[in-house]
């Protein structure tokens, strides 16, 4: 029982206390484990890092809820970038993926307002 409390606290922190993001974060953690990741919680940015995945993510990685899904260990700058996407998940809830992809279709990659907000240089879009 004592092990569940820290996990639940980390889950709520990663989800920015949003109930919709909490649901998505829990599902993303299960998904990451199924694809070979051993997620760890990064307390400073309040983000789970699920590195070591065998696929199932886009580009250098994908943030789903409060989980960054990726194949390799990310840099501190990329973690900072992805933590902003976790904030966006908490802000927009279940509608965030739709909003993101509509924006991506209209303004791809470095012109996407969600990527701009997260920091283009930290995300590897410039520099």
PyMOL commands that set and color helices and strands:
alter all, ss='L'
color gray80, all
select helices_A, chain A and resi 2-14+19-34+76-106+109-111+113-118
alter helices_A, ss='H'
color red, helices_A
select strands_A, chain A and resi 40-42+47-50+62-64+67-69
alter strands_A, ss='S'
color yellow, strands_A
deselect
rebuild
show_as cartoon
